[in-house]
Each structure stands twice: as C-alpha cells, then as structure tokens.
Amino acid sequence: MEQELKRLNKFISETGYCSRREADKLIEEGRVTLNGVVPEMGTKVSPDDEVRVDGKLISEKRGKQIYLAFHKPVGIECTTNLDVKNNIVDYINYPSRIFPIGRLDKASEGLILMTNDGDIVNKILRARNNHEKEYIVTVNKPITDRFIQRMGNGVPILDTITRKCLVEQVSKYVFRIILTQGLNRQIRRMCEYLGYEVTALKRIRIINISLDVPVGRYRELTAAEMNEMNRLIEPSSKTEEASLPKPESPRNTPPKKPSGTPRSNSGTGTTKRFDNNRGSNAKPFSRDSKPGAPRKDGFKGGSSKR
C-alpha cells in the first residue's frame, strides 16, 4: 500500500512547530532539511522522511491540542523567533510549544489566540472567509460623522480598498470597528489616511471568542467555544492551495450577510453612532444583532492563568 504523502509545509504545521505560512518562510530561508537536503517549495514528504528545522528533528504531533486565549500587553512581539526580545512565546512561557494565530502589532494590546494546531491557523486566517475581529480604537482628535462613514465604506491603503465594515462611535475620541480582513497595520493605516493618529488599539474579539482575562494572562478555550468556532469556520477551505496567501481584490466587496439577515437599502457601509451613556464596556455587537443585545454564541468565560 502506498504511503500517504503531504506537502512539507503542511507536515511541519501539523507537528505543532508553527503555522503553514511560517513553515513556508522557514523553507524559503533554507532552514528546513529533508533527509539531509534543503528541499524546494511544494516538496511532498512521507512518514519515513526525516525533517529537521535548524538542525532539530521534528516529528508528527502526538498529544493534546492546545487552544489558549491570551491578553497580549503592549510591547510584546507576536513571533516565535526566540531571538527577538519580548517575543510572545517566552512571555507566556507555556510548558508545550505553541504559536500565535495571526498577529497583533507590538504597539497594540488585546486578544490573540495561541495553539499547537497548524490546521486551525490556516482556516482562521483565510481573510476571504469573513471571520470577524473586533477592536476598540482611540485616536488623537475628535471623531466626526464623516470619519465614521469613510472608515465604514472602505479606505484606499496598500494598493487596495479596504472592505466595508461596521464602525460605531463610542465617545469623543474612541470608536469600535469590526474587520473581516487582516491587512498589515490596517486600522492604523486607515486612520492615517483620514488624518487621524491611533493612540491606543485593543482587540476584544476574534470570531466567537471575547477578551475576558486581565492583561498578560491567558486561559484555555472551553469545549463549547471550540465547538462553536469549528462550526463557524467549517465553510473555510481545507485544500492545500488554501495555505497559499492570495492577494486582496482591488474591488471593494462587502462581507456577505448571514442568511436571514435583511439586506440594507443603502449601498454604503453600515455606520452608526454609539450611545455615549453605555461607555466602552458595552457588549460586542455583530451584523445580526443590535448593540447591547444578548450574545448568541454561547460564550462562557474560563479561569485565567499566566
């Protein structure tokens, strides 16, 4: 019987060493060897092959899958490179090897998920799957209705136009925004284009996981949270090709609304003014619920750890 072959980047991610994207970088940098030889991108491997990263033998993962919700402080770098000062891996100091799902700027704080499951990283990071990430942002000057409208309708940055998104004003200098794409320093660049400077940025939700632990602490995701997340990301592509980054289309295509949600009569992005009396502790909102409505994702908090 023929042995199952899989792409080298997929094999590395499934060992829990890093994500597929990071595995691609390792291969490109020549830090990976296959049976003593530096392989090309796209090489396939079998269970009998010897794969090493920086000379260290890695093998297929056998053990518990780890999923953590971590409140990243300002100043911590979301990298697995242990040579980088204040890297997230050393900061958490978890007993097993884990890595971040995506990134959060060094100057930003808030929720980031940590795992040893390379496959779920690939599915969550696919921008075209419209997975929501929610942020609270503070800027350096008073927010106007025009600013909120333009942020929601799309801003030209990085040779593209950002997707239409939900934006709400929280207070004079603070707004809330939900993104379904992850361009480099996206919110900061959008604000800069409109003449604003971000003075504080905090991510408070990723898909169905909300930030509920103190700065610098983490907790394990609950079984209910993982079941809900897997349900929400199920439509994500699981093919090998999905692991390759694809450029964003220059056309500004709004995220699809969930089935059963009434379509807006307006062709512009959804922008609303936030009730200042609710303050910044208001519950996260989503496309299918009004601000302040009870959450439908069954989220339950867990104990926090460091």
Backbone torsions as a table, in degrees:
resi	resn	phi	psi	omega
1	MET	NA	133.8	-178.6
2	GLU	-67.9	141.9	177.7
3	GLN	-77.2	147.0	179.4
4	GLU	-73.1	128.3	176.9
5	LEU	-104.7	145.0	176.4
6	LYS	-141.4	155.7	179.6
7	ARG	-61.3	146.9	-175.8
8	LEU	-60.5	-41.2	-178.9
9	ASN	-64.9	-36.4	178.1
10	LYS	-67.5	-42.0	178.8
11	PHE	-59.4	-45.1	-178.5
12	ILE	-64.2	-43.5	-178.8
13	SER	-65.7	-35.6	-178.3
14	GLU	-72.9	-16.4	174.4
15	THR	-76.5	-12.0	-176.7
16	GLY	87.2	8.7	-178.5
17	TYR	-72.1	-42.0	-179.6
18	CYS	-169.0	179.4	177.1
19	SER	-78.3	169.5	179.0
20	ARG	-63.1	-40.1	179.5
21	ARG	-61.7	-43.6	178.5
22	GLU	-67.2	-34.6	177.2
23	ALA	-63.6	-39.8	177.0
24	ASP	-59.2	-41.6	179.6
25	LYS	-65.3	-41.2	179.0
26	LEU	-61.6	-41.0	179.5
27	ILE	-66.5	-44.5	179.7
28	GLU	-61.7	-35.8	-178.9
29	GLU	-80.0	-2.3	178.4
30	GLY	74.8	20.8	-177.9
31	ARG	-90.3	-2.9	-179.8
32	VAL	-110.0	137.1	173.2
33	THR	-123.5	145.9	177.7
34	LEU	-121.2	110.5	-176.4
35	ASN	54.3	40.2	176.2
36	GLY	85.4	-1.0	-176.8
37	VAL	-119.3	140.7	176.5
38	VAL	-72.8	118.1	-174.8
39	PRO	-85.9	167.3	174.4
40	GLU	-91.4	161.4	175.2
41	MET	-61.1	139.8	178.2
42	GLY	89.5	-3.3	178.5
43	THR	-61.5	141.5	177.9
44	LYS	-105.5	148.6	-176.1
45	VAL	-127.6	159.4	176.2
46	SER	-114.9	168.1	179.2
47	PRO	-60.6	-21.2	-178.3
48	ASP	-85.8	-10.2	-178.8
49	ASP	-75.2	150.9	177.8
50	GLU	-101.7	115.7	-179.1
51	VAL	-112.3	129.3	178.8
52	ARG	-127.8	143.8	173.7
53	VAL	-119.2	120.3	-176.3
54	ASP	53.6	36.1	177.1
55	GLY	84.7	-6.9	-178.1
56	LYS	-96.2	126.5	179.9
57	LEU	-67.5	132.1	174.9
58	ILE	-119.7	150.8	-177.2
59	SER	-136.6	166.5	-178.5
60	GLU	-61.1	143.1	-174.1
61	LYS	-70.2	134.5	173.6
62	ARG	-135.1	106.0	-179.2
63	GLY	153.7	-172.4	-175.3
64	LYS	-71.9	137.7	173.3
65	GLN	-81.9	138.1	-173.8
66	ILE	-112.1	133.6	176.9
67	TYR	-137.2	115.1	-177.1
68	LEU	-121.2	146.7	169.6
69	ALA	-105.8	118.0	-174.5
70	PHE	-119.7	136.6	175.9
71	HIS	-94.1	95.7	-176.9
72	LYS	-71.2	129.0	175.4
73	PRO	-79.2	162.2	170.9
74	VAL	-62.2	139.0	177.2
75	GLY	99.6	-9.6	179.1
76	ILE	-94.7	132.5	-178.9
77	GLU	-90.3	130.9	178.6
78	CYS	-84.4	72.9	179.6
79	THR	-139.6	151.8	175.6
80	THR	-94.9	1.6	177.7
81	ASN	-75.2	108.0	-175.1
82	LEU	-71.7	-10.7	176.8
83	ASP	-79.1	-14.7	179.6
84	VAL	-82.1	128.6	179.8
85	LYS	-63.7	141.0	178.9
86	ASN	59.4	38.2	176.9
87	ASN	-74.7	152.9	-172.0
88	ILE	-67.0	-31.4	-178.5
89	VAL	-66.6	-47.9	178.8
90	ASP	-66.6	-35.7	-178.3
91	TYR	-63.1	-47.8	-179.3
92	ILE	-70.4	-39.3	178.4
93	ASN	57.1	45.7	179.5
94	TYR	-73.7	144.6	-175.6
95	PRO	-65.7	-22.0	177.2
96	SER	-112.1	159.2	179.6
97	ARG	-70.3	125.0	177.2
98	ILE	-137.2	165.5	179.4
99	PHE	-146.9	159.0	-176.9
100	PRO	-77.8	148.4	172.6
101	ILE	-92.2	100.9	-177.5
102	GLY	83.7	-159.9	-175.7
103	ARG	-136.5	163.8	170.5
104	LEU	-145.1	126.9	-174.5
105	ASP	-49.6	149.0	177.6
106	LYS	-56.7	-36.0	-177.3
107	ALA	-82.4	-2.7	-178.4
108	SER	-107.3	161.9	175.7
109	GLU	-127.5	170.6	174.0
110	GLY	125.8	-162.0	-170.6
111	LEU	-73.8	130.6	167.9
112	ILE	-141.7	138.8	-179.5
113	LEU	-91.7	139.9	179.0
114	MET	-120.5	144.0	-176.0
115	THR	-158.5	172.4	167.6
116	ASN	-118.3	13.3	-176.9
117	ASP	-102.2	97.3	-177.5
118	GLY	-65.5	-28.1	-176.9
119	ASP	-69.4	-40.9	-178.3
120	ILE	-70.3	-29.2	174.8
121	VAL	-58.8	-47.6	-178.2
122	ASN	-59.2	-41.3	-177.5
123	LYS	-73.4	-40.2	-178.0
124	ILE	-68.8	-36.3	-174.1
125	LEU	-80.7	-5.5	178.8
126	ARG	-68.8	103.9	-175.1
127	ALA	-60.1	-33.4	-175.3
128	ARG	-70.0	-8.5	179.3
129	ASN	-86.9	3.0	172.6
130	ASN	60.7	37.0	176.9
131	HIS	-77.2	128.2	-172.5
132	GLU	-81.1	142.2	170.5
133	LYS	-132.3	130.4	-172.8
134	GLU	-114.9	138.5	-175.1
135	TYR	-133.4	150.5	168.5
136	ILE	-111.2	125.3	-171.9
137	VAL	-125.9	134.5	175.4
138	THR	-111.0	133.7	-179.4
139	VAL	-118.9	173.2	-168.7
140	ASN	-88.8	-4.2	178.9
141	LYS	-148.7	163.8	-174.6
142	PRO	-55.6	137.9	-179.9
143	ILE	-82.1	138.5	178.8
144	THR	-112.6	162.8	175.6
145	ASP	-60.6	-35.8	179.0
146	ARG	-63.5	-41.3	178.4
147	PHE	-61.8	-46.9	179.6
148	ILE	-60.2	-43.4	-178.8
149	GLN	-63.8	-45.0	-178.0
150	ARG	-69.4	-37.5	176.6
151	MET	-62.1	-40.0	-177.7
152	GLY	-73.4	-27.9	-175.1
153	ASN	-89.0	-8.4	-179.8
154	GLY	111.7	137.1	-177.7
155	VAL	-127.5	136.3	179.5
156	PRO	-76.7	112.3	175.4
157	ILE	-143.1	152.8	173.6
158	LEU	50.3	44.0	176.1
159	ASP	62.0	26.5	175.4
160	THR	-149.5	178.6	174.5
161	ILE	-116.6	127.8	-177.5
162	THR	-62.8	150.5	178.6
163	ARG	-64.1	149.3	172.3
164	LYS	-59.4	143.9	-175.1
165	CYS	-149.0	167.5	178.4
166	LEU	-85.6	128.7	-179.3
167	VAL	-135.9	135.1	177.3
168	GLU	-135.9	140.8	174.4
169	GLN	-81.9	132.7	179.7
170	VAL	-98.9	-45.1	179.1
171	SER	-154.2	-168.5	-174.1
172	LYS	-57.6	-37.9	-176.0
173	TYR	-118.1	3.3	-172.3
174	VAL	-122.9	137.3	174.1
175	PHE	-136.5	162.3	179.7
176	ARG	-115.5	138.0	-177.1
177	ILE	-141.6	140.5	176.1
178	ILE	-115.8	120.5	179.5
179	LEU	-107.5	151.8	173.7
180	THR	-123.1	19.5	174.3
181	GLN	-142.5	167.1	-174.6
182	GLY	-135.3	62.2	176.6
183	LEU	-69.9	155.8	-178.0
184	ASN	-59.6	122.8	179.3
185	ARG	48.1	44.4	-170.0
186	GLN	-59.2	-52.3	-176.0
187	ILE	-64.7	-42.2	179.4
188	ARG	-62.7	-41.8	179.5
189	ARG	-67.5	-39.6	178.5
190	MET	-60.9	-45.5	-180.0
191	CYS	-64.7	-42.0	179.6
192	GLU	-60.4	-40.5	179.2
193	TYR	-60.3	-34.2	-178.4
194	LEU	-92.4	9.7	174.9
195	GLY	86.2	18.1	179.9
196	TYR	-115.8	156.3	175.6
197	GLU	-120.0	130.7	177.5
198	VAL	-77.3	125.2	178.1
199	THR	-102.5	-20.3	176.4
200	ALA	-156.6	138.2	-179.7
201	LEU	-139.2	128.4	-176.8
202	LYS	-134.8	123.1	175.6
203	ARG	-87.6	128.2	-174.5
204	ILE	-116.0	-6.8	179.0
205	ARG	-158.0	142.2	169.5
206	ILE	-128.6	113.4	-176.3
207	ILE	55.4	-108.6	-178.5
208	ASN	-105.6	5.4	-177.7
209	ILE	-100.6	120.3	-179.6
210	SER	-103.2	151.4	178.6
211	LEU	-73.9	120.2	-178.2
212	ASP	-144.9	23.5	177.1
213	VAL	-125.2	154.0	-179.5
214	PRO	-65.0	162.5	177.7
215	VAL	-56.1	132.7	178.3
216	GLY	84.8	-1.5	-179.5
217	ARG	-107.4	161.9	175.8
218	TYR	-138.4	165.2	173.8
219	ARG	-147.6	159.6	175.5
220	GLU	-77.8	144.2	173.8
221	LEU	-70.8	144.1	180.0
222	THR	-78.8	163.4	177.3
223	ALA	-60.6	-38.4	179.5
224	ALA	-64.8	-40.7	178.3
225	GLU	-64.4	-42.7	-179.5
226	MET	-67.4	-39.0	177.5
227	ASN	-62.0	-43.2	179.0
228	GLU	-67.3	-41.6	178.9
229	MET	-62.9	-45.8	179.0
230	ASN	-61.4	-35.0	176.7
231	ARG	-65.6	-41.1	-176.7
232	LEU	-73.2	-31.0	-178.7
233	ILE	-96.6	1.0	-178.3
234	GLU	-54.7	-40.4	179.6
235	PRO	-65.2	-11.7	-178.4
236	SER	-61.3	145.4	-179.6
237	SER	-66.4	139.9	178.8
238	LYS	-113.9	11.6	-177.2
239	THR	-77.2	162.8	176.8
240	GLU	-61.6	-38.9	-177.7
241	GLU	-62.8	-25.9	-178.0
242	ALA	-66.8	-18.2	-179.2
243	SER	-77.2	-11.4	-179.6
244	LEU	-91.2	130.7	-179.6
245	PRO	-66.2	136.5	178.6
246	LYS	-114.8	141.3	-179.2
247	PRO	-66.4	147.1	175.5
248	GLU	-70.0	142.4	176.9
249	SER	-70.2	140.6	178.6
250	PRO	-67.5	-17.0	178.5
251	ARG	-78.3	142.7	-177.0
252	ASN	-91.5	97.1	-177.1
253	THR	-103.8	120.0	-178.5
254	PRO	-69.3	151.1	177.7
255	PRO	-62.9	145.8	179.2
256	LYS	-68.6	142.0	177.1
257	LYS	-83.2	148.3	176.4
258	PRO	-60.6	151.3	-179.8
259	SER	-60.0	139.7	179.0
260	GLY	92.3	-8.7	179.2
261	THR	-85.6	127.0	-179.7
262	PRO	-58.8	141.5	178.1
263	ARG	-80.1	142.8	-179.8
264	SER	-72.0	145.6	176.3
265	ASN	-80.8	-9.0	-178.5
266	SER	-101.2	149.8	178.2
267	GLY	-89.8	2.7	-178.6
268	THR	-97.6	170.9	178.3
269	GLY	-68.4	160.8	-179.7
270	THR	-79.8	114.8	178.0
271	THR	-129.5	135.1	-177.9
272	LYS	-136.5	156.0	174.9
273	ARG	-95.9	132.6	-174.2
274	PHE	-85.4	145.0	177.7
275	ASP	-74.3	110.4	-176.0
276	ASN	-62.2	-22.8	-178.5
277	ASN	-69.6	-18.8	-178.5
278	ARG	-80.3	-25.7	178.1
279	GLY	75.9	-177.0	-174.8
280	SER	-82.6	-1.2	-179.5
281	ASN	-94.7	13.1	-179.8
282	ALA	-63.8	153.5	179.9
283	LYS	-69.0	147.7	177.9
284	PRO	-59.2	147.0	178.8
285	PHE	-110.4	165.6	177.7
286	SER	-141.6	174.6	-175.7
287	ARG	-65.1	-24.9	-175.6
288	ASP	-108.0	20.6	176.1
289	SER	-148.3	152.1	178.5
290	LYS	-82.8	152.6	176.3
291	PRO	-54.9	132.4	178.4
292	GLY	92.7	-10.0	179.3
293	ALA	-72.9	153.6	179.7
294	PRO	-60.8	142.3	177.7
295	ARG	-68.0	146.7	-178.9
296	LYS	-107.8	2.8	-173.3
297	ASP	-91.1	2.4	176.9
298	GLY	70.0	20.9	-175.8
299	PHE	-61.7	134.8	174.6
300	LYS	-132.6	136.2	-178.8
301	GLY	-73.4	166.3	176.8
302	GLY	-133.6	177.3	179.4
303	SER	-72.8	148.8	-178.7
304	SER	-100.5	150.2	-179.4
305	LYS	-140.6	169.1	173.1
306	ARG	-128.3	NA	NA
